[in-house]
Every structure is written in C-alpha cells, then in structure tokens.
C-alpha cells in the first residue's frame, strides 16, 4: 500500500500496516551540499574541491552520505509514519556515491510492527537512476492515537 496522504497528519501507530510505503524525489545541488556542509561542519574537500576529488576513486565531488540519509528522515518525519514520530534507531549502508545533479528517490516501507513497545521497523532505501545508493533499517516510535 502506497501512502498518498497529506504530510501534515501522518499516521498513528494504530493506523500503520506492514507493507505501507512512501517516497520522495530530490535533486542534489551544489547549494544543498554547501548548506549541509555548513550545518554539519563537515567541510571535507571530497565534497567541495574538484581538484582534490579528482584524485579520489570518485573522480569528482560527492554529496555527503548523511545528506542522502536526511532525505529518508524527511519521508519518515513528514509522511510515514509522519509528524509526531520519534527516531529510536537507524542503520545505513552506503552503496554508491551521490553526485551534484543526481535525483535521489528515497523510500520507506513498514516491515514490522511491535504492538507491545509501540515501535515500527521501517526498511529504507535511496536510489539514483534505479540503482541503490543507500539502504538500511530504522526503528521509529510513531505517535499513538489519543483515547
């Protein structure tokens, strides 16, 4: 089941079902990389210096891996489960670099629901051109319905 709900409401734990999915699409720009570098303090030259990056396996500047991961957090925080949900844990594997100009499709899928703890396990993935650049698993505490 694909989520097509307004990003202002999201889902309470009781409304979630295994298999629900949501996604977004973002184009990475040099400005986004710069802003992320400034906000995080990660000014590694592999992200900003073309001459330096040319000497690496990537051959040109790459986006921060956690910038790509931030697109995932937006899907979870704004769509599925959505507002009121709290990150409890996250694992990521970075599979391929993301370059300025790449369009990243970030998707999340509910894979498990723990009624006792009120936690959702969510599979996460980011793709560029149909190839996985990041994948992982998140544990999220969605908001609960009020009685």
C-alpha positions as CSV (number, residue, x, y, z in Angstrom):
1,X,0.0,0.0,0.0
2,X,1.5,3.3,-1.1
3,X,0.9,6.4,1.1
4,X,-0.8,9.3,-0.6
5,X,-1.8,11.3,2.5
6,X,-1.2,14.9,3.4
7,X,2.2,15.3,5.0
8,X,0.6,17.3,7.9
9,X,-1.1,14.5,9.6
10,X,0.9,11.3,9.1
11,X,-0.1,8.0,10.8
12,X,-0.6,6.9,14.4
13,X,0.8,3.5,15.3
14,X,-2.7,2.1,15.3
15,X,-3.1,3.1,11.6
16,X,0.1,1.5,10.3
17,X,0.1,-1.7,8.3
18,X,3.1,-3.8,7.2
19,X,3.8,-3.0,3.6
20,X,2.8,0.7,3.7
21,X,5.3,2.7,1.7
22,X,6.1,6.4,0.9
23,X,8.7,8.1,-1.1
24,X,10.1,11.5,-2.3
25,X,12.4,12.6,-5.0
26,X,15.1,15.2,-4.6
27,X,17.7,16.6,-6.9
28,X,21.1,17.1,-5.2
29,X,22.6,20.6,-5.9
30,X,25.9,22.1,-5.0
31,X,23.9,24.6,-2.9
32,X,22.4,21.7,-0.9
33,X,25.8,20.2,-0.4
34,X,27.2,23.5,0.7
35,X,24.4,24.1,3.2
36,X,24.7,20.6,4.6
37,X,28.4,21.1,5.0
38,X,27.9,24.4,6.8
39,X,25.2,23.0,9.1
40,X,27.1,19.8,9.9
41,X,30.6,21.3,10.0
42,X,31.8,18.5,7.5
43,X,33.8,20.5,5.1
44,X,35.8,17.5,3.8
45,X,37.4,18.5,0.5
46,X,35.9,15.4,-1.2
47,X,32.6,17.3,-1.1
48,X,33.8,20.7,-2.2
49,X,37.2,20.7,-4.0
50,X,37.1,19.3,-7.6
51,X,40.9,19.0,-7.8
52,X,41.1,17.1,-4.6
53,X,38.1,14.9,-5.5
54,X,39.7,14.2,-8.9
55,X,42.4,12.3,-7.1
56,X,39.9,10.0,-5.3
57,X,38.1,6.9,-6.6
58,X,35.0,9.2,-7.1
59,X,36.9,11.5,-9.6
60,X,34.6,14.5,-8.8
61,X,33.0,16.0,-5.7
62,X,30.3,13.8,-4.0
63,X,27.4,14.6,-1.7
64,X,27.6,13.8,2.0
65,X,26.2,10.4,2.7
66,X,24.2,11.8,5.5
67,X,22.6,14.4,3.2
68,X,21.2,11.4,1.3
69,X,20.1,9.9,4.6
70,X,18.4,13.2,5.5
71,X,16.0,12.8,2.6
72,X,15.0,9.5,4.2
73,X,14.4,11.2,7.6
74,X,12.1,13.7,5.8
75,X,9.9,10.9,4.4
76,X,9.6,9.3,7.8
77,X,9.1,12.6,9.7
78,X,6.6,14.1,7.3
79,X,4.8,11.2,5.6
80,X,5.2,7.7,7.1
81,X,4.8,7.5,10.0
82,X,4.8,11.3,9.9
83,X,4.6,14.1,12.4
84,X,4.9,13.1,16.0
85,X,7.0,10.1,15.2
86,X,10.4,9.7,17.0
87,X,13.5,8.1,15.6
88,X,14.7,5.4,18.0
89,X,17.5,3.8,15.9
90,X,18.9,3.6,12.3
91,X,21.4,1.6,10.4
92,X,22.6,2.6,6.9
93,X,24.8,1.1,4.3
94,X,26.1,3.5,1.7
95,X,26.3,1.6,-1.6
96,X,27.3,4.2,-4.2
97,X,28.2,7.9,-4.3
98,X,25.7,10.6,-5.0
99,X,26.9,13.5,-7.2
100,X,25.6,17.0,-7.7
101,X,22.8,16.8,-10.3
102,X,21.7,13.3,-9.2
103,X,18.0,12.8,-8.4
104,X,17.6,10.7,-5.3
105,X,14.3,8.7,-4.9
106,X,14.0,8.0,-1.1
107,X,11.5,5.3,0.0
108,X,10.4,3.8,3.3
109,X,8.4,0.7,3.9
110,X,6.8,-0.5,7.1
111,X,8.3,-4.0,7.6
112,X,7.3,-4.8,11.2
113,X,5.1,-3.5,14.0
114,X,5.8,-4.1,17.7
115,X,2.5,-3.6,19.5
116,X,3.9,-4.1,22.9
117,X,6.5,-1.3,22.6
118,X,4.7,0.8,20.0
119,X,7.6,0.7,17.6
120,X,7.6,0.3,13.8
121,X,10.5,-1.2,11.9
122,X,11.0,0.5,8.6
123,X,13.1,-0.5,5.6
124,X,14.7,2.5,4.0
125,X,16.3,2.9,0.6
126,X,17.6,5.7,-1.7
127,X,18.1,5.2,-5.4
128,X,19.6,7.2,-8.2
129,X,18.7,6.1,-11.7
130,X,17.2,2.9,-10.3
131,X,20.4,1.9,-8.5
132,X,20.5,1.7,-4.8
133,X,22.9,4.2,-3.2
134,X,21.8,3.7,0.4
135,X,19.7,1.1,2.3
136,X,19.0,0.3,5.9
137,X,16.6,-0.2,8.7
138,X,15.0,2.3,11.0
139,X,13.2,1.9,14.3
140,X,10.6,4.5,14.9
141,X,8.1,5.3,17.6
142,X,5.0,6.6,15.9
143,X,2.6,8.8,17.8
144,X,-0.3,6.9,19.4
145,X,-4.0,7.7,19.0
146,X,-5.4,9.6,21.9
147,X,-8.3,7.9,23.7
